Amino acid sequence: MFRYHLAIERGFPTVGATRIGFRYHEVSRTLMLKIKSARPAKAGTSNLVKAETSKETHGGDQYFSRAVGKALEVLEFLQAELKPLSMNEIAQRIQLSKTSAFRILRTLETLGCVTVDGRGQYMLAPGIHAVTPTQWLGKLHRVGVPHLEALSRELAETSTLAALFENRVEVIAVIESPHVIRMSNVVGHILPPNASSLGKAITAFQPPDQRERLLRSFGTYRFTKHTITDRKDLNREYEDIRLQKYAIDREECAYDGICFCAPIFGPNGQVSAAISSSMPKTRLRDTAEEESIIAAVRATAEQLALDLRKA
């Protein structure tokens, strides 16, 4: 949710980067202990980490465990797919033999991280969603911040990156506008799925059960007279967002604020993140400028999606 901010200090909040660095070591140590002990994992809280698993990145590190990296990779794309995958599909994804893939999947199953159905298809275990985005979120933050910076320079307004967690949409990076009077955001802020452009854009593309979970967890509160709280109206808003592939917050979170957002699509059309640009309504000149801003935000989201696939 955005708010007016009279800026004295400018720049990117360091709290996001600090938390990412701290939690990387915490999560890595926890995962190693789980694999060594082979005990069922306890439910944890969401973490932001900078975790790289490519051979190129860790080729020179004698202490890097390729098996742990591949296990995290499995959890990452099972989270993104939102559907069960066979062992053959998983082996192809992580570029391992079937034997090696089975060994990793069996370990994750023993630890309570994945389950296998009667057809031999694997999925994330219930309740494990809160700890699986760590690697993916680290990559999203690393790849996304340069795009945020470029978008903020282009539009001279606040740009924000948000991601989907198990039951919420949360801000993970912010680049503030250079203007003294601006719309502001905070890393770690949980966004309303019925009001903010980021919340609406991510929620609109979720399966019905996940969409309901997000709405039920946050609630459909009225922040201004423009906030959508009626479920039928909200469903129509989500349908429009899916069709046009962008979302707008027109004073729905805060009076005199407007925010334009585009979802970041994964390889199979899933949406787990979105990027936005926000500004005071009085600085928006006309419809032509609005269309120009939407085009810039969508182009940034598309390029970010491409870069994420290459990372």
Secondary structure as GFF3:
##gff-version 3
##sequence-region A 1 311
A	DSSP	beta_strand	3	6	.	.	.	ID=ss1
A	DSSP	alpha_helix	14	37	.	.	.	ID=ss2
A	DSSP	alpha_helix	55	58	.	.	.	ID=ss3
A	DSSP	alpha_helix	66	81	.	.	.	ID=ss4
A	DSSP	beta_strand	85	86	.	.	.	ID=ss5
A	DSSP	alpha_helix	87	94	.	.	.	ID=ss6
A	DSSP	alpha_helix	98	110	.	.	.	ID=ss7
A	DSSP	beta_strand	114	116	.	.	.	ID=ss8
A	DSSP	beta_strand	121	124	.	.	.	ID=ss9
A	DSSP	alpha_helix	134	155	.	.	.	ID=ss10
A	DSSP	beta_strand	158	164	.	.	.	ID=ss11
A	DSSP	beta_strand	169	175	.	.	.	ID=ss12
A	DSSP	beta_strand	181	184	.	.	.	ID=ss13
A	DSSP	beta_strand	190	191	.	.	.	ID=ss14
A	DSSP	alpha_helix	197	204	.	.	.	ID=ss15
A	DSSP	alpha_helix	208	218	.	.	.	ID=ss16
A	DSSP	alpha_helix	231	244	.	.	.	ID=ss17
A	DSSP	beta_strand	247	250	.	.	.	ID=ss18
A	DSSP	beta_strand	257	265	.	.	.	ID=ss19
A	DSSP	beta_strand	271	280	.	.	.	ID=ss20
A	DSSP	three_ten_helix	281	283	.	.	.	ID=ss21
A	DSSP	alpha_helix	287	310	.	.	.	ID=ss22
###
